Amino acid sequence: MIKHTDIKTKTDLANFLRCQEKSLDLLLNNEINIIDNGPNHHDKNDVREHLLTILNPNPISLHKLYIPKKNSRLGYRIVYSIKSYLFSNILKTLNTYLNSIYSPEDNVHGFVRNRNIKTNAMQHLSKKKLLSVDIENFFETITFDMINRSLIELGFNPEITTIISKIVTLNGFLVQGYHTSPTIANIVAAKFDKELLTICTEDIVYTRYADDLYFSSNKEVPSLEVIEEIICKNEFKLNTSKTKYMPIGSKQYVTGLSVFDKNYPRIPKRIKKKLRLEIYYIKKWGAKSHILKQLGHSFTDYKTSLEIKCIVNDEIEKTYARINGWILFIRSIEPELGSKLYSEFTNADFY
C-alpha cells in the first residue's frame, strides 16, 4: 500500500481510500443531504427515509440524531448517522490507516485499542488527591484548521490534508458519528496531552479519556489555573461546572468507576444496589408481574388489552437486554460479582 507521505494528488488520495475521484468531489462540494427530523422524532424505521437512501444514494446522506444527555435539562448530543455505504467506507479506510500511523501517549485511554474506562481508572487507584476536569464541546470545538495542522505534523502533504480535513468535518468542525472523529480528536489533542504531561512531576498521574481529564497524586495535583491555561492555549475550553476535586475520604470516581480500592476499580454501589434489587423482584414475582406493577397495570389489563400486552412484552424485552448488558459490563470490571449476578439473573423468570 502507498504510504501517506507519498500521496500528492487527489487521484492518489482516491486510490488510497479505494473510491472514485468523483466521490471525493461530492464531499468537497458539500453535496451532502442531511435528514433532520428534530429532537422529538423517535421512529428509527422510517420507511420513507430508507427508500430515499436506497433510491438516491447521491448526494451522500446523513441522519442527524438528537441523543438526550444524562441530565435531560442539558439538552441533547448531536450525532450524525451515515446513510451512505460509499462515505462510510471512505471514513473507515481512512480511520484504519490513521490508527496505524498515530501512536497515542500512554496516558490516553479513550478510543484506543486495548484501553478502556477500566485501564483509565486503574491509573488512579487509592490516591490522596484526585482532580477531574472536562473539556467543553470537545469534538465540536475541533476545527478544520486544527485538523489540517495536526495531519501535516503526521507527514501528510499540505494539499492532501486540506482535502482530508474537508472530508472529516461538517461545516468546518468535527462531528460525532463519523468513524474518523475519535481518532482525529486524539490526534489533535496530542499537543495539549504532551504539554500537560510536562507539568506532572513523578508523583502526579495524568490520564485522558476523550474529553475527561484526570489528575491524581499522593501529594499535590496541578493547579486548575495552569491546566486551564494549557487547554485554552490549544484552542479548547474547560467546562468549569464539571470540575471535581475528590480528596481521599470522599467519593472518588474515574470514568464512572470507584477508585478507593488500592487493588482494582469498582462499580459504584448505587448501580449494584439498583441492579440487585431489580433482579430480586423479578425472581420473586416474575418479569411480567414486575413490569405490570411498574407500569400500573393488572393481569386483567394484560389479558384484555392487546395494546397493553404489546407494551408490557416490549418492556420485558428491553428490561432483559438492559440487565444483561449491565451484568456483562460488571463482569468486565468486577468478574466475581458479575458472575454471581449472572447466575441469579439466569434463574429469574423472564418468559
Buried (B, 14 or more C-beta within 10 A) or exposed (E): EEEBEEBEEBEBBBBBBEBEEEBBEBBEEEEBBEBEBEBEBEEEEBEEBEEBBEEEBEBBBBBBBBEEEEEEEEEEBBBBEBBBEBBBBBBBBBBEBBBEEBEBBEBBBBBBEEBBBBBBBBBBBBBBBBBBBBBBEBBBBBBBEBBBBBBBEBEBBEEBBBBBBBBBBBEEBBBBBBBBBBBBBBBBBBBBBEBBEEBBEEEBBBBBBBBBBBBBBEEEBBEBEEBBEBBEEBBBEBEEEEBBEBEEEEEBBBBBBBBBEEEBBBBEEEBBEEBBEBBEBBBEBBBBBBBBEEEEBEEEBBEEEEEBBEBBBEBBEEBBEEBBEBBEBBBEBBEEBBEBBBEBBEEBEBE
